[in-house]
Structure formats: structure tokens, C-alpha cells
Amino acid sequence: MPRVKPPEPEFAAPPEYQRTTYQQGTYGRPQVHPAATQPVVVPPPPLQSRTGRALKWTVSALLIAALGLGSWQIADRLLGPKDTPKTPEATPTIVTDEKPVAPKPVSIESAHDFDPLGNGAEKPQAIPNAYDEDPSTFWHTENYATADLGKLKSGVGLVLDLGKVQKISSVDLSFLGETSVELRTAPADAESEPSMPDQFLTRASKTGSDVTLKPTGPVTTRYVLIWLTELPANDGGFRGKLTEIKILG
């Protein structure tokens, strides 16, 4: 008879593995050491470094200076004077050896009486006495009933010919008695002597016994008219007496 296999034995299940608190041995295994942790350097905030602090103080100082300057300018405009006087610049003094040229006497080449509004003659024979450099001699007019020549004419006088066009700066006249007189000159470009009083240009006028007649501007002429407009009392009437004429150029 065949053999019947006996039943296999039943084995109980092994108990569940329990973790213990002890570490497994290192036998046969290399021991692993934990890596050393390097300290992490935390950078300071941007303006907390030395360079940042220096930059911050520099900017602060510049801002304070700018504010102070702006405040000063505003205060100066509001409180200061509106117009500040400027200091005058010193004008350099130019020293020259040139001296003003003194006026020189102008000679009279000839002279004649001038009475175009009357009878045409006023004692022509005595005319040289008016510029002979002798104060005791004189040229005189006709005798008139009033100081204004009897209201017959506006004046009488002498025309002096200088020989050529010359510069006139002043004319000195000496009279016997208070006389009103005008200095008149022909235009510089006149080709001949004017024949009427209004063709001469009036340069100056004055009243006195010793008068100096000065033109208000530069004058060049050849013909000079000494025009008497009011006469002093003389010889029982009114007559002009001219003792000296001196022309300066």
C-alpha cells in the first residue's frame, strides 16, 4: 500500500518587529560624521556700513548747506535794500604834458563904417583910432537925439576885415559911456562882405563900457561887424565912442 504523507507541521507567525532605543552598532560600517555647519554672515543694511554712513552724512551736510543758502537769499531779497548802489569804478587819470593853447590876438587888416539903414557914413576918418592900441583916441558915431538912434534905424557900426577866414574866440571892446553892442560875423563860406545887418550872424551881445563878447560856439569868419544898438549920452546928445578893439582867436 502506498504511503500517506504525514501532514506538515504548522509554524507560528513571528512576532512583529519592535524598534528599540539603542542604536545599531557600527561594526563593519564606516561611521558617518555630520558635516560642520559654516556660519552665514548676514550683510548689514546698505546705509549701516562705514561707506554708507559716510555717504549719508555727506548728503545730509549738503542738504543743510543748500537749505541755509536758499534761506539766506530769500531773506536778503525780502529784507535787503531794493537798489544796491554800485561802487563807481575808478577812472584812470591820464596825465599829459599838453597845456591849453592860449588865445592869440587876431590882427585887423582894414575897417570901415557901416550904416546901410541911414545916410551911409559914420565918421569914417576916425575909424583907425578904434584899433590903434591907444585908449586916448576913439572912433565915434553921429550925434542922435535919443539913445536908440532917434528910432531911425536899428544900429550903426564898424565892419572889420581880417584878411582871411580865421577863428574868433572873443572880442574885447572899450567905450566911453555905457553902450549896447552886438558881435556879428559873416558866414565862414561868404565869398564877399555882406551888405546888410541881417546877413551877418549874431554871436553875442552885451551892455557896458568895457565888454567882452564871446560866441557860444566855435566861429570862423573873415568879416566881423561891431553893431551898436544903444548909445550913451555924449556931446549934448547921444553918441557912441569906441576907443579900442581887441580880437582873440
LINGIPE-V160361 format. One record per residue. RES is the residue in three letters. PHI is phi in whole degrees, -180 to 180 (999 if undefined). BURIAL is + if it has 24 or more other ideal C-beta (glycine too) atoms within 12 Angstrom, else -. Layout:
BEGIN
res | phi | burial
RES | PHI | BURIAL
RES | PHI | BURIAL
END
This chain:
BEGIN
res | phi | burial
MET | 999 | -
PRO | -67 | -
ARG | -84 | -
VAL | -95 | -
LYS | -70 | -
PRO | -68 | -
PRO | -62 | -
GLU | -71 | -
PRO | -74 | -
GLU | -91 | -
PHE | -104 | -
ALA | -71 | -
ALA | -65 | -
PRO | -70 | -
PRO | -65 | -
GLU | -65 | -
TYR | -69 | -
GLN | -111 | -
ARG | -74 | -
THR | -108 | -
THR | -88 | -
TYR | -92 | -
GLN | -84 | -
GLN | -71 | -
GLY | -62 | -
THR | -109 | -
TYR | -66 | -
GLY | 82 | -
ARG | -118 | -
PRO | -73 | -
GLN | -78 | -
VAL | -93 | -
HIS | -95 | -
PRO | -64 | -
ALA | -67 | -
ALA | -70 | -
THR | -82 | -
GLN | -81 | -
PRO | -66 | -
VAL | -89 | -
VAL | -83 | -
VAL | -89 | -
PRO | -66 | -
PRO | -68 | -
PRO | -55 | -
PRO | -54 | -
LEU | -94 | -
GLN | -97 | -
SER | -77 | -
ARG | -63 | -
THR | -65 | -
GLY | -65 | -
ARG | -64 | -
ALA | -64 | -
LEU | -63 | -
LYS | -64 | -
TRP | -67 | -
THR | -65 | -
VAL | -63 | -
SER | -62 | -
ALA | -64 | -
LEU | -64 | -
LEU | -63 | -
ILE | -64 | -
ALA | -64 | -
ALA | -64 | -
LEU | -63 | -
GLY | -64 | -
LEU | -65 | -
GLY | -63 | -
SER | -65 | -
TRP | -65 | -
GLN | -65 | -
ILE | -64 | -
ALA | -65 | -
ASP | -66 | -
ARG | -72 | -
LEU | -78 | -
LEU | -105 | -
GLY | -76 | -
PRO | -66 | -
LYS | -71 | -
ASP | -118 | -
THR | -90 | -
PRO | -63 | -
LYS | -84 | -
THR | -73 | -
PRO | -62 | -
GLU | -77 | -
ALA | -69 | -
THR | -87 | -
PRO | -62 | -
THR | -88 | -
ILE | -96 | -
VAL | -99 | -
THR | -125 | -
ASP | -89 | -
GLU | -75 | -
LYS | -111 | -
PRO | -57 | -
VAL | -76 | -
ALA | -71 | -
PRO | -59 | -
LYS | -110 | -
PRO | -63 | -
VAL | -108 | +
SER | -79 | -
ILE | -100 | +
GLU | -78 | -
SER | -160 | -
ALA | -154 | +
HIS | -151 | +
ASP | -72 | +
PHE | -136 | +
ASP | -143 | +
PRO | -72 | +
LEU | -98 | -
GLY | -124 | -
ASN | -85 | -
GLY | 90 | -
ALA | -140 | -
GLU | -138 | +
LYS | 51 | +
PRO | -64 | +
GLN | -68 | -
ALA | -98 | +
ILE | -60 | +
PRO | -58 | +
ASN | -68 | +
ALA | -79 | +
TYR | -140 | +
ASP | -95 | -
GLU | 62 | -
ASP | -122 | -
PRO | -67 | -
SER | -86 | -
THR | -108 | -
PHE | -158 | +
TRP | -102 | +
HIS | -135 | +
THR | -90 | +
GLU | -68 | +
ASN | -90 | -
TYR | -120 | +
ALA | -77 | -
THR | -132 | -
ALA | -66 | +
ASP | -92 | -
LEU | 60 | +
GLY | 63 | -
LYS | 58 | -
LEU | -90 | -
LYS | -161 | +
SER | -82 | +
GLY | 171 | +
VAL | -141 | +
GLY | 180 | +
LEU | -127 | +
VAL | -106 | +
LEU | -105 | +
ASP | -101 | +
LEU | -88 | +
GLY | 87 | -
LYS | -162 | -
VAL | -68 | -
GLN | -138 | +
LYS | -79 | +
ILE | -119 | +
SER | -106 | +
SER | -167 | +
VAL | -134 | +
ASP | -99 | +
LEU | -130 | +
SER | -123 | +
PHE | -120 | +
LEU | -98 | +
GLY | 102 | +
GLU | -69 | -
THR | -130 | +
SER | -93 | +
VAL | -143 | +
GLU | -122 | +
LEU | -99 | +
ARG | -126 | +
THR | -135 | +
ALA | -76 | +
PRO | -56 | -
ALA | -62 | -
ASP | -95 | -
ALA | -66 | -
GLU | -82 | -
SER | -148 | -
GLU | -70 | +
PRO | -62 | +
SER | -105 | -
MET | -128 | -
PRO | -60 | +
ASP | -76 | -
GLN | -86 | -
PHE | -93 | +
LEU | -96 | +
THR | -76 | +
ARG | -106 | +
ALA | -166 | +
SER | -149 | +
LYS | -167 | +
THR | -127 | -
GLY | 163 | -
SER | -97 | +
ASP | -126 | -
VAL | -126 | +
THR | -120 | -
LEU | -105 | +
LYS | -119 | -
PRO | -62 | +
THR | -75 | -
GLY | -146 | -
PRO | -60 | -
VAL | -133 | +
THR | -127 | +
THR | -163 | +
ARG | -107 | +
TYR | -113 | +
VAL | -119 | +
LEU | -109 | +
ILE | -96 | +
TRP | -112 | +
LEU | -88 | +
THR | -114 | +
GLU | -149 | +
LEU | -108 | +
PRO | -85 | +
ALA | -73 | -
ASN | -154 | +
ASP | 56 | -
GLY | 76 | -
GLY | -152 | -
PHE | -129 | +
ARG | -148 | +
GLY | -89 | +
LYS | -129 | +
LEU | -109 | +
THR | -93 | +
GLU | -149 | +
ILE | -126 | +
LYS | -135 | +
ILE | -106 | +
LEU | -118 | +
GLY | -113 | +
END
